[in-house]
Amino acid sequence: MKVLVTGAGGQLGTVLTKSLKEKYGKDAVIASDIRTIDYDGIFEILDATSEADLAKIVIKHKVTQIYHLAAILSANGEKNPIQTWDINLKSLFSVLEVSVKQKLDKVFFPSSIAVYGISAPKVDTKQDAYLDPTTVYGISKAAGENWAQYYFLRYGLDVRSIRYPGVIGYQSLPGGGTTDYAVDIYHKAIKNEDFTCYLKEDACLPMIYIDDAIRATLEIMEAPKEAIKIRTSYNLAGVSFTPKEIATSIKEWYPDFKISYKPDFRQAIADSWPASINDDAAREDWNWKPNYSLREMSEEMIIQLKKQQ
């Protein structure tokens, strides 16, 4: 087995490539990104929108699986909508086309809770809730889900996907997502700095700790093919909380920590997303279950970030 990761320098890619190396061996994983990254292993510069360049790497390394993580995220995406659509979809088409032509075993495509919009229930949003995203990032992910299913139905390509909530991890700095405040807040806390949040104090959003997110990714890819019954994307839930609740959690370790609120354009994005996610389908089909609560996540984030100081 040879695994290629696109967007390996991103928040998720940084940790996933390490986990894949630990699981399958250093020589089995090829990391790629549009620019050079600090990576101990096989690395290739790749503009994932180029099908020709992607094909060369797949053939060169005899790749059998692709984890396609390259994308522009929600908040950054709103700054240049057409470019975001172009990059997110062109890179996906490159991966799907090369995977079919080179007869790859599996493809992983990350979707997001951003596929939901104002028509979806705010609480316990179910797998089949209506998708009417209000950001170009969400629109690109909703379209990508349908293309993933199309390639499975039309060509038999084994594409698997999960809808990530906001991912919180200590390994890298925020990368332009609406939920990034929940990463930045810990960095401010351990530096004994006040934090200004760009969301309202009661803006409840679904989140997931990085360890749970990586484990879910590996579990869905390792599940038997017949267990994967949803070929658009599976809902995935970790823990939902508000900025006020995460600040309260941090105060267990930093009692003097102060937070203020100055909502900006990202609040409108947050308002269009669910407050909590129903992931019964993932639990039933491939036995998904999160491990981290808000308190456990806060403890781990603070321990790990203090080690980096």
ZAMARLUM-980531 format. One record per atom (N, C-alpha, C): x, y, z; residue in three letters. Coordinates in steps of 0.05 Angstrom, whole numbers, padded with zeros to 5 digits, always signed. Last residue first. Example, Ala and Ser with C-alpha at 12.3 -4.5 7.8 and 13.67 -1.06 7.14 Angstrom:
% residues 2
+00257-00045+00142SER;+00273-00021+00143SER;+00258+00001+00157SER;+00264-00114+00156ALA;+00246-00090+00156ALA;+00264-00066+00156ALA;
***
This chain:
% residues 309
+00128+00514+00491GLN;+00138+00540+00498GLN;+00169+00541+00501GLN;+00111+00463+00483GLN;+00122+00477+00460GLN;+00134+00504+00467GLN;+00087+00448+00530LYS;+00112+00434+00522LYS;+00126+00449+00500LYS;+00041+00478+00527LYS;+00061+00486+00547LYS;+00088+00473+00541LYS;+00012+00449+00490LEU;+00022+00475+00482LEU;+00043+00485+00502LEU;+00000+00402+00519GLN;+00017+00400+00495GLN;+00028+00428+00487GLN;-00031+00422+00562ILE;-00007+00406+00567ILE;+00011+00407+00543ILE;-00073+00447+00534ILE;-00056+00462+00551ILE;-00030+00448+00557ILE;-00097+00403+00506MET;-00086+00426+00491MET;-00067+00442+00508MET;-00112+00370+00550GLU;-00092+00361+00531GLU;-00080+00384+00515GLU;-00151+00403+00574GLU;-00128+00393+00589GLU;-00106+00385+00570GLU;-00188+00409+00533SER;-00174+00433+00544SER;-00149+00424+00559SER;-00206+00356+00526MET;-00193+00370+00504MET;-00177+00394+00515MET;-00230+00347+00575GLU;-00207+00330+00567GLU;-00191+00343+00544GLU;-00272+00385+00572ARG;-00251+00387+00593ARG;-00226+00371+00585ARG;-00301+00367+00528LEU;-00289+00393+00528LEU;-00267+00395+00549LEU;-00281+00298+00514SER;-00300+00318+00523SER;-00286+00345+00522SER;-00261+00249+00467TYR;-00254+00273+00482TYR;-00278+00291+00489TYR;-00277+00206+00436ASN;-00265+00201+00462ASN;-00263+00225+00480ASN;-00333+00186+00393PRO;-00312+00205+00402PRO;-00302+00198+00430PRO;-00342+00131+00351LYS;-00348+00142+00378LYS;-00326+00161+00386LYS;-00363+00088+00298TRP;-00351+00113+00307TRP;-00360+00121+00335TRP;-00378+00041+00270ASN;-00372+00041+00299ASN;-00357+00065+00309ASN;-00395+00044+00218TRP;-00367+00036+00223TRP;-00358+00042+00251TRP;-00452+00047+00223ASP;-00440+00034+00200ASP;-00411+00026+00204ASP;-00467+00072+00272GLU;-00478+00046+00264GLU;-00462+00032+00243GLU;-00437+00119+00272ARG;-00435+00101+00295ARG;-00445+00073+00288ARG;-00454+00142+00225ALA;-00426+00135+00228ALA;-00422+00115+00251ALA;-00508+00151+00238ALA;-00501+00134+00216ALA;-00472+00124+00218ALA;-00508+00187+00282ASP;-00517+00159+00286ASP;-00508+00141+00263ASP;-00493+00240+00290ASP;-00476+00222+00274ASP;-00482+00193+00278ASP;-00518+00303+00292ASN;-00526+00275+00296ASN;-00509+00257+00278ASN;-00490+00361+00321ILE;-00492+00343+00298ILE;-00500+00315+00307ILE;-00505+00429+00338SER;-00498+00402+00346SER;-00505+00383+00323SER;-00513+00475+00311ALA;-00501+00477+00338ALA;-00492+00450+00348ALA;-00500+00486+00240PRO;-00513+00473+00263PRO;-00498+00478+00289PRO;-00492+00553+00210TRP;-00484+00525+00215TRP;-00499+00513+00239TRP;-00502+00606+00207SER;-00514+00588+00187SER;-00509+00559+00191SER;-00472+00630+00246ASP;-00502+00629+00249ASP;-00515+00611+00230ASP;-00421+00627+00224ALA;-00428+00610+00247ALA;-00458+00608+00251ALA;-00427+00669+00187ILE;-00421+00641+00178ILE;-00429+00622+00200ILE;-00434+00712+00220ALA;-00455+00704+00202ALA;-00452+00676+00191ALA;-00384+00713+00245GLN;-00408+00706+00261GLN;-00431+00698+00243GLN;-00348+00730+00208ARG;-00349+00701+00214ARG;-00373+00693+00231ARG;-00348+00785+00209PHE;-00363+00771+00187PHE;-00366+00741+00192PHE;-00346+00791+00281ASP;-00342+00801+00254ASP;-00357+00785+00234ASP;-00353+00807+00350PRO;-00362+00791+00327PRO;-00356+00806+00300PRO;-00318+00810+00400LYS;-00320+00829+00379LYS;-00328+00815+00353LYS;-00310+00799+00468TYR;-00324+00791+00444TYR;-00327+00814+00425TYR;-00260+00774+00513SER;-00279+00794+00505SER;-00289+00786+00477SER;-00232+00740+00569ILE;-00242+00739+00541ILE;-00261+00761+00536ILE;-00179+00723+00612LYS;-00200+00741+00605LYS;-00206+00739+00575LYS;-00155+00684+00665PHE;-00158+00687+00636PHE;-00182+00704+00630PHE;-00146+00672+00717ASP;-00147+00700+00710ASP;-00150+00705+00680ASP;-00143+00616+00721PRO;-00166+00630+00733PRO;-00168+00659+00724PRO;-00125+00569+00684TYR;-00117+00597+00684TYR;-00140+00614+00694TYR;-00151+00521+00693TRP;-00121+00522+00694TRP;-00111+00550+00696TRP;-00203+00536+00690GLU;-00196+00516+00710GLU;-00165+00515+00714GLU;-00207+00569+00647LYS;-00203+00582+00673LYS;-00198+00561+00695LYS;-00221+00536+00605ILE;-00193+00544+00607ILE;-00187+00556+00635ILE;-00277+00534+00613SER;-00261+00509+00616SER;-00231+00517+00620SER;-00291+00586+00601THR;-00295+00576+00628THR;-00279+00551+00633THR;-00279+00584+00546ALA;-00264+00603+00564ALA;-00267+00594+00593ALA;-00317+00549+00529ILE;-00289+00541+00526ILE;-00272+00559+00544ILE;-00364+00578+00540GLU;-00359+00552+00554GLU;-00330+00544+00551GLU;-00359+00623+00507LYS;-00360+00626+00536LYS;-00354+00601+00551LYS;-00361+00598+00456PRO;-00336+00612+00465PRO;-00336+00616+00495PRO;-00395+00534+00465THR;-00395+00563+00458THR;-00368+00575+00466THR;-00396+00467+00437PHE;-00393+00487+00459PHE;-00393+00515+00448PHE;-00400+00397+00425SER;-00408+00424+00418SER;-00405+00443+00442SER;-00356+00346+00404VAL;-00368+00360+00427VAL;-00376+00388+00418VAL;-00364+00310+00353GLY;-00346+00308+00376GLY;-00359+00319+00401GLY;-00391+00277+00297ALA;-00394+00294+00320ALA;-00372+00289+00340ALA;-00402+00274+00228LEU;-00384+00266+00250LEU;-00387+00287+00272LEU;-00438+00248+00172ASN;-00437+00267+00195ASN;-00417+00256+00216ASN;-00407+00225+00113TYR;-00418+00219+00139TYR;-00416+00243+00158TYR;-00425+00237+00045SER;-00407+00242+00068SER;-00421+00236+00094SER;-00440+00199-00001THR;-00435+00228-00002THR;-00416+00235+00020THR;-00447+00147+00010ARG;-00425+00153-00009ARG;-00424+00183-00015ARG;-00460+00103+00061ILE;-00465+00131+00052ILE;-00441+00139+00035ILE;-00442+00054+00075LYS;-00468+00055+00062LYS;-00474+00083+00051LYS;-00392+00016+00087ILE;-00395+00044+00079ILE;-00420+00047+00062ILE;-00389-00038+00091ALA;-00399-00024+00114ALA;-00404+00006+00108ALA;-00364-00058+00046GLU;-00393-00062+00048GLU;-00405-00047+00072GLU;-00311-00048+00057LYS;-00324-00032+00036LYS;-00355-00034+00039LYS;-00292-00043+00126PRO;-00298-00059+00102PRO;-00315-00043+00082PRO;-00250+00012+00147ALA;-00275-00003+00149ALA;-00279-00020+00123ALA;-00208+00045+00139GLU;-00202+00017+00144GLU;-00227+00000+00146GLU;-00231+00095+00133MET;-00216+00084+00111MET;-00209+00054+00114MET;-00254+00102+00183ILE;-00272+00100+00160ILE;-00257+00088+00136ILE;-00207+00104+00215GLU;-00227+00083+00219GLU;-00245+00080+00194GLU;-00179+00149+00198LEU;-00167+00123+00195LEU;-00188+00101+00196LEU;-00217+00188+00214THR;-00208+00187+00186THR;-00196+00159+00180THR;-00221+00180+00269ALA;-00244+00176+00252ALA;-00236+00173+00223ALA;-00169+00195+00284ARG;-00178+00167+00288ARG;-00202+00161+00271ARG;-00170+00249+00272ILE;-00152+00232+00258ILE;-00161+00202+00260ILE;-00209+00267+00308ALA;-00213+00271+00279ALA;-00195+00253+00263ALA;-00187+00254+00358ASP;-00212+00241+00349ASP;-00216+00243+00319ASP;-00143+00288+00356ASP;-00139+00259+00359ASP;-00164+00244+00350ASP;-00168+00340+00353ILE;-00152+00329+00331ILE;-00148+00299+00332ILE;-00235+00344+00375TYR;-00207+00345+00381TYR;-00191+00330+00360TYR;-00287+00382+00346ILE;-00275+00356+00351ILE;-00245+00359+00356ILE;-00351+00416+00349MET;-00322+00416+00348MET;-00313+00387+00352MET;-00407+00455+00331PRO;-00396+00429+00335PRO;-00365+00430+00331PRO;-00422+00516+00368LEU;-00414+00502+00344LEU;-00404+00474+00350LEU;-00456+00572+00393CYS;-00450+00544+00397CYS;-00445+00530+00370CYS;-00445+00632+00414ALA;-00445+00619+00388ALA;-00436+00590+00390ALA;-00446+00664+00458ASP;-00464+00641+00458ASP;-00466+00627+00431ASP;-00410+00705+00449GLU;-00404+00687+00471GLU;-00422+00662+00471GLU;-00396+00712+00378LYS;-00411+00719+00402LYS;-00406+00698+00424LYS;-00330+00714+00350LEU;-00357+00704+00351LEU;-00370+00713+00377LEU;-00279+00732+00356TYR;-00294+00743+00333TYR;-00322+00731+00331TYR;-00252+00748+00419CYS;-00264+00728+00402CYS;-00281+00742+00380CYS;-00192+00763+00447THR;-00215+00776+00435THR;-00227+00756+00415THR;-00159+00748+00507PHE;-00167+00738+00481PHE;-00192+00753+00472PHE;-00098+00764+00542ASP;-00127+00766+00539ASP;-00134+00757+00510ASP;-00045+00719+00559GLU;-00055+00742+00544GLU;-00085+00741+00544GLU;-00013+00677+00578ASN;-00025+00696+00597ASN;-00034+00721+00584ASN;+00000+00639+00543LYS;+00017+00662+00543LYS;+00008+00683+00563LYS;-00042+00605+00548ILE;-00017+00596+00560ILE;+00004+00618+00559ILE;-00082+00636+00522ALA;-00084+00629+00550ALA;-00057+00622+00562ALA;-00068+00638+00468LYS;-00068+00663+00484LYS;-00068+00656+00513LYS;-00074+00585+00454HIS;-00047+00597+00451HIS;-00046+00623+00467HIS;-00128+00579+00462TYR;-00110+00564+00479TYR;-00081+00576+00478TYR;-00150+00610+00421ILE;-00155+00617+00449ILE;-00136+00603+00468ILE;-00138+00585+00373ASP;-00123+00609+00380ASP;-00127+00615+00410ASP;-00177+00545+00371VAL;-00149+00538+00372VAL;-00133+00561+00384VAL;-00224+00571+00369ALA;-00222+00550+00390ALA;-00194+00538+00390ALA;-00221+00602+00324TYR;-00219+00615+00350TYR;-00213+00595+00372TYR;-00233+00571+00280ASP;-00205+00573+00288ASP;-00202+00587+00315ASP;-00282+00564+00255THR;-00279+00553+00283THR;-00251+00557+00294THR;-00274+00584+00205THR;-00291+00599+00223THR;-00288+00590+00252THR;-00205+00580+00182GLY;-00232+00570+00185GLY;-00247+00586+00206GLY;-00150+00591+00174GLY;-00170+00606+00159GLY;-00198+00595+00161GLY;-00117+00558+00206GLY;-00113+00560+00178GLY;-00134+00573+00162GLY;-00079+00564+00269PRO;-00104+00565+00253PRO;-00099+00570+00224PRO;-00018+00524+00275LEU;-00034+00548+00279LEU;-00059+00548+00262LEU;-00010+00456+00298SER;-00006+00478+00279SER;-00024+00501+00286SER;-00019+00422+00341GLN;+00005+00418+00324GLN;+00010+00441+00305GLN;-00063+00423+00372TYR;-00040+00439+00382TYR;-00017+00439+00362TYR;-00131+00429+00348GLY;-00106+00415+00353GLY;-00084+00434+00361GLY;-00196+00419+00329ILE;-00180+00433+00348ILE;-00155+00417+00354ILE;-00241+00430+00276VAL;-00220+00412+00287VAL;-00201+00429+00304VAL;-00311+00433+00271GLY;-00286+00448+00275GLY;-00265+00431+00288GLY;-00331+00371+00238PRO;-00337+00396+00253PRO;-00311+00412+00255PRO;-00328+00340+00174TYR;-00315+00348+00199TYR;-00329+00372+00212TYR;-00359+00290+00146ARG;-00364+00319+00149ARG;-00351+00327+00176ARG;-00322+00243+00108ILE;-00335+00251+00132ILE;-00338+00281+00133ILE;-00318+00192+00057SER;-00318+00220+00065SER;-00331+00223+00092SER;-00290+00154+00003ARG;-00302+00155+00029ARG;-00298+00183+00041ARG;-00294+00120-00058VAL;-00290+00146-00045VAL;-00304+00146-00018VAL;-00278+00076-00098ASP;-00284+00074-00070ASP;-00276+00100-00055ASP;-00308+00076-00160LEU;-00286+00086-00145LEU;-00294+00088-00115LEU;-00346+00060-00197GLY;-00339+00041-00176GLY;-00316+00050-00159GLY;-00364+00096-00234TYR;-00339+00082-00240TYR;-00331+00062-00219TYR;-00416+00112-00217ARG;-00409+00110-00245ARG;-00385+00092-00251ARG;-00415+00111-00160LEU;-00437+00098-00175LEU;-00429+00093-00204LEU;-00367+00140-00149PHE;-00372+00113-00138PHE;-00393+00098-00154PHE;-00376+00187-00175TYR;-00353+00170-00184TYR;-00355+00142-00172TYR;-00421+00205-00146TYR;-00423+00200-00174TYR;-00400+00181-00184TYR;-00400+00214-00095GLN;-00420+00193-00099GLN;-00422+00185-00128GLN;-00366+00257-00108ALA;-00355+00232-00097ALA;-00374+00209-00100ALA;-00403+00294-00125TRP;-00384+00284-00144TRP;-00372+00258-00134TRP;-00428+00304-00076ASN;-00444+00292-00098ASN;-00426+00281-00120ASN;-00386+00327-00048GLU;-00399+00303-00038GLU;-00414+00288-00060GLU;-00376+00373-00078GLY;-00356+00352-00077GLY;-00368+00325-00067GLY;-00420+00404-00065ALA;-00416+00394-00093ALA;-00397+00371-00094ALA;-00408+00412-00012ALA;-00433+00399-00019ALA;-00431+00388-00048ALA;-00359+00440-00018LYS;-00360+00414-00004LYS;-00385+00398-00011LYS;-00375+00486-00043SER;-00355+00469-00056SER;-00355+00441-00044SER;-00409+00508-00005ILE;-00420+00501-00031ILE;-00401+00481-00045ILE;-00373+00517+00037GLY;-00394+00498+00040GLY;-00406+00489+00014GLY;-00342+00557+00010TYR;-00330+00533+00021TYR;-00350+00511+00024TYR;-00379+00597+00002VAL;-00369+00583-00021VAL;-00354+00557-00013VAL;-00435+00592+00048THR;-00408+00600+00041THR;-00398+00585+00017THR;-00484+00570+00057THR;-00483+00599+00051THR;-00455+00609+00047THR;-00517+00509+00036PRO;-00494+00524+00048PRO;-00494+00553+00039PRO;-00563+00471+00044ASP;-00564+00497+00029ASP;-00542+00515+00041ASP;-00586+00408+00050LEU;-00561+00423+00047LEU;-00566+00449+00031LEU;-00629+00378+00099TYR;-00626+00392+00073TYR;-00600+00409+00073TYR;-00607+00318+00132ALA;-00618+00345+00132ALA;-00611+00359+00106ALA;-00588+00267+00138ASP;-00602+00273+00113ASP;-00616+00300+00114ASP;-00564+00266+00189GLN;-00549+00259+00165GLN;-00562+00269+00139GLN;-00588+00321+00230LYS;-00585+00293+00222LYS;-00572+00290+00195LYS;-00571+00361+00283THR;-00574+00360+00254THR;-00568+00332+00243THR;-00580+00377+00337ASP;-00581+00349+00329ASP;-00586+00346+00299ASP;-00603+00442+00321VAL;-00596+00422+00342VAL;-00600+00394+00331VAL;-00619+00469+00276LYS;-00595+00478+00290LYS;-00585+00457+00310LYS;-00639+00438+00215PRO;-00644+00443+00243PRO;-00618+00451+00258PRO;-00626+00474+00154ALA;-00621+00451+00171ALA;-00628+00457+00200ALA;-00632+00522+00128SER;-00655+00504+00127SER;-00651+00479+00146SER;-00584+00549+00130ILE;-00605+00558+00148ILE;-00629+00539+00148ILE;-00538+00494+00118GLY;-00545+00523+00119GLY;-00569+00528+00136GLY;-00483+00449+00112TYR;-00510+00456+00122TYR;-00513+00486+00122TYR;-00431+00446+00098VAL;-00451+00439+00077VAL;-00479+00446+00086VAL;-00400+00454+00142ALA;-00407+00478+00126ALA;-00426+00472+00104ALA;-00384+00407+00163ILE;-00410+00416+00172ILE;-00419+00441+00157ILE;-00350+00376+00107SER;-00351+00394+00130SER;-00380+00400+00138SER;-00305+00327+00077SER;-00326+00347+00075SER;-00328+00362+00102SER;-00249+00299+00049PRO;-00260+00311+00073PRO;-00282+00331+00066PRO;-00241+00239+00018PHE;-00248+00267+00012PHE;-00261+00279+00037PHE;-00199+00187+00000PHE;-00212+00201+00022PHE;-00216+00230+00015PHE;-00202+00130-00040VAL;-00197+00158-00039VAL;-00212+00169-00014VAL;-00172+00066-00060LYS;-00190+00083-00043LYS;-00182+00112-00045LYS;-00143+00042-00103ASP;-00161+00027-00085ASP;-00181+00044-00071ASP;-00138+00066-00171LEU;-00131+00066-00143LEU;-00152+00051-00126LEU;-00132+00067-00229LYS;-00145+00044-00214LYS;-00136+00043-00185LYS;-00118+00108-00259GLN;-00096+00092-00248GLN;-00106+00069-00230GLN;-00168+00130-00271LYS;-00150+00122-00293LYS;-00127+00104-00283LYS;-00189+00141-00219VAL;-00202+00123-00237VAL;-00183+00112-00259VAL;-00150+00177-00200SER;-00156+00153-00185SER;-00170+00132-00202SER;-00153+00219-00236VAL;-00128+00203-00234VAL;-00134+00177-00220VAL;-00206+00237-00224GLU;-00198+00228-00251GLU;-00173+00210-00250GLU;-00202+00252-00169LEU;-00221+00232-00178LEU;-00213+00220-00205LEU;-00161+00291-00170VAL;-00158+00267-00154VAL;-00177+00245-00164VAL;-00183+00329-00204SER;-00157+00317-00210SER;-00154+00291-00196SER;-00230+00343-00176PHE;-00232+00329-00202PHE;-00206+00316-00210PHE;-00205+00369-00132LEU;-00220+00344-00128LEU;-00223+00329-00154LEU;-00182+00413-00157SER;-00165+00394-00144SER;-00179+00367-00139SER;-00229+00438-00175LYS;-00209+00429-00194LYS;-00190+00408-00182LYS;-00254+00452-00125LEU;-00266+00432-00144LEU;-00246+00421-00164LEU;-00218+00487-00099ASN;-00230+00464-00085ASN;-00241+00443-00104ASN;-00205+00525-00139ILE;-00184+00508-00127ILE;-00197+00483-00115ILE;-00256+00548-00151ASP;-00238+00537-00172ASP;-00218+00517-00161ASP;-00275+00566-00102TRP;-00290+00546-00117TRP;-00272+00532-00137TRP;-00234+00604-00092THR;-00239+00581-00073THR;-00254+00559-00087THR;-00239+00640-00134GLN;-00214+00625-00131GLN;-00219+00600-00113GLN;-00290+00659-00120ILE;-00286+00645-00146ILE;-00261+00629-00145ILE;-00283+00684-00068PRO;-00301+00662-00073PRO;-00295+00646-00098PRO;-00243+00708-00028ASN;-00240+00705-00057ASN;-00257+00681-00066ASN;-00261+00710+00024LYS;-00245+00733+00014LYS;-00241+00732-00017LYS;-00284+00663+00036GLU;-00302+00686+00031GLU;-00287+00710+00020GLU;-00241+00630+00048GLY;-00255+00627+00023GLY;-00273+00650+00015GLY;-00227+00642+00099ASN;-00209+00651+00077ASN;-00223+00650+00051ASN;-00270+00616+00124ALA;-00267+00645+00127ALA;-00249+00656+00105ALA;-00265+00560+00103SER;-00289+00576+00102SER;-00284+00606+00103SER;-00206+00542+00063LEU;-00226+00538+00083LEU;-00246+00561+00084LEU;-00184+00509+00005ILE;-00186+00534+00019ILE;-00209+00533+00038ILE;-00148+00446+00005ALA;-00172+00462+00001ALA;-00168+00489+00014ALA;-00124+00380+00008ALA;-00119+00407-00002ALA;-00145+00422-00007ALA;-00133+00328+00021LEU;-00139+00348+00042LEU;-00135+00376+00032LEU;-00144+00266+00003HIS;-00144+00292-00010HIS;-00152+00314+00009HIS;-00109+00212+00004TYR;-00124+00228+00024TYR;-00122+00256+00014TYR;-00108+00157-00039ILE;-00104+00186-00036ILE;-00121+00196-00014ILE;-00074+00095-00052GLN;-00095+00110-00038GLN;-00088+00140-00038GLN;-00032+00077-00083THR;-00057+00061-00083THR;-00080+00075-00069THR;+00023+00097-00123VAL;+00003+00104-00102VAL;-00022+00086-00105VAL;+00075+00093-00146LYS;+00056+00070-00146LYS;+00035+00073-00124LYS;+00106+00137-00152HIS;+00107+00124-00126HIS;+00088+00100-00124HIS;+00095+00151-00206LYS;+00123+00149-00196LYS;+00124+00132-00170LYS;+00039+00154-00208ILE;+00053+00133-00223ILE;+00081+00129-00212ILE;+00030+00198-00174VAL;+00017+00173-00169VAL;+00031+00150-00183VAL;+00060+00238-00200ILE;+00068+00229-00173ILE;+00055+00202-00166ILE;+00033+00242-00249LYS;+00062+00235-00249LYS;+00070+00225-00221LYS;-00018+00258-00232ALA;-00015+00232-00244ALA;+00015+00223-00244ALA;-00008+00310-00215LEU;-00017+00290-00196LEU;-00012+00262-00207LEU;+00005+00334-00263ASP;+00025+00333-00242ASP;+00018+00312-00221ASP;-00045+00328-00290ALA;-00020+00317-00301ALA;+00001+00313-00280ALA;-00081+00357-00259GLU;-00084+00328-00262GLU;-00059+00315-00272GLU;-00072+00407-00217SER;-00060+00397-00241SER;-00063+00367-00242SER;-00089+00419-00167THR;-00108+00425-00189THR;-00098+00415-00216THR;-00048+00410-00132ALA;-00067+00389-00136ALA;-00088+00395-00157ALA;+00016+00420-00141ASP;-00009+00436-00145ASP;-00030+00416-00152ASP;+00067+00395-00101LEU;+00044+00388-00119LEU;+00023+00410-00118LEU;+00128+00368-00082ILE;+00114+00393-00088ILE;+00091+00386-00107ILE;+00132+00311-00040GLU;+00131+00321-00067GLU;+00117+00348-00068GLU;+00169+00269+00005PHE;+00153+00293+00000PHE;+00155+00302-00029PHE;+00179+00221+00053ILE;+00178+00225+00024ILE;+00159+00249+00019ILE;+00204+00251+00114GLY;+00194+00229+00098GLY;+00194+00236+00068GLY;+00190+00298+00153ASP;+00210+00277+00154ASP;+00199+00252+00139ASP;+00180+00365+00136TYR;+00169+00338+00136TYR;+00191+00317+00135TYR;+00161+00426+00128ASP;+00179+00412+00146ASP;+00168+00384+00150ASP;+00146+00438+00059ILE;+00139+00438+00087ILE;+00161+00423+00102ILE;+00140+00476-00001THR;+00156+00458+00015THR;+00148+00461+00045THR;+00073+00480-00030ARG;+00099+00491-00022ARG;+00114+00472-00004ARG;+00031+00448-00039ILE;+00037+00467-00060ILE;+00064+00481-00055ILE;+00046+00381-00020ASP;+00034+00407-00015ASP;+00044+00425-00037ASP;+00048+00313+00004SER;+00050+00333-00017SER;+00036+00359-00009SER;+00077+00252+00026ALA;+00065+00277+00032ALA;+00068+00297+00009ALA;+00068+00185+00022ILE;+00080+00208+00007ILE;+00064+00233+00014ILE;+00082+00126+00057VAL;+00067+00151+00057VAL;+00082+00173+00042VAL;+00114+00082+00062ALA;+00087+00078+00050ALA;+00071+00104+00047ALA;+00160+00092+00089ASP;+00162+00090+00060ASP;+00135+00086+00046ASP;+00143+00091+00143LYS;+00152+00116+00131LYS;+00152+00115+00100LYS;+00083+00054+00160GLY;+00112+00056+00154GLY;+00119+00081+00138GLY;+00031+00053+00177TYR;+00038+00038+00154TYR;+00068+00038+00146TYR;+00029+00082+00226LYS;+00012+00059+00222LYS;+00022+00041+00199LYS;+00063+00125+00222GLU;+00065+00107+00246GLU;+00050+00081+00241GLU;+00044+00148+00175LYS;+00071+00137+00176LYS;+00074+00117+00199LYS;-00006+00165+00193LEU;-00005+00145+00172LEU;+00023+00132+00171LEU;+00009+00203+00231SER;-00006+00179+00239SER;-00005+00157+00219SER;+00033+00241+00197LYS;+00049+00228+00219LYS;+00035+00202+00228LYS;-00010+00256+00165THR;+00013+00243+00153THR;+00030+00229+00174THR;-00044+00279+00204LEU;-00052+00254+00190LEU;-00028+00240+00178LEU;-00019+00326+00220VAL;-00022+00304+00239VAL;-00028+00278+00225VAL;-00019+00356+00172THR;+00005+00353+00188THR;+00004+00329+00207THR;-00072+00355+00155GLY;-00052+00340+00140GLY;-00027+00336+00156GLY;-00099+00390+00189LEU;-00105+00362+00190LEU;-00083+00345+00177LEU;-00072+00439+00176GLN;-00077+00431+00204GLN;-00082+00401+00206GLN;-00026+00427+00120GLY;-00048+00439+00134GLY;-00052+00428+00162GLY;+00011+00400+00090GLY;+00021+00420+00108GLY;-00001+00434+00124GLY;-00014+00366+00055ALA;-00002+00354+00079ALA;+00008+00375+00099ALA;-00044+00369+00008GLY;-00049+00388+00030GLY;-00037+00379+00056GLY;-00051+00298-00002THR;-00049+00325-00013THR;-00056+00345+00010THR;-00018+00239+00008VAL;-00034+00260+00022VAL;-00030+00286+00008VAL;-00018+00173-00014LEU;-00011+00201-00020LEU;-00029+00220-00005LEU;+00007+00110+00003VAL;-00013+00130+00008VAL;-00002+00158+00001VAL;+00011+00044-00017LYS;+00024+00070-00018LYS;+00003+00092-00017LYS;+00017-00024+00000MET;+00000+00000+00000MET;+00017+00025+00000MET;
***
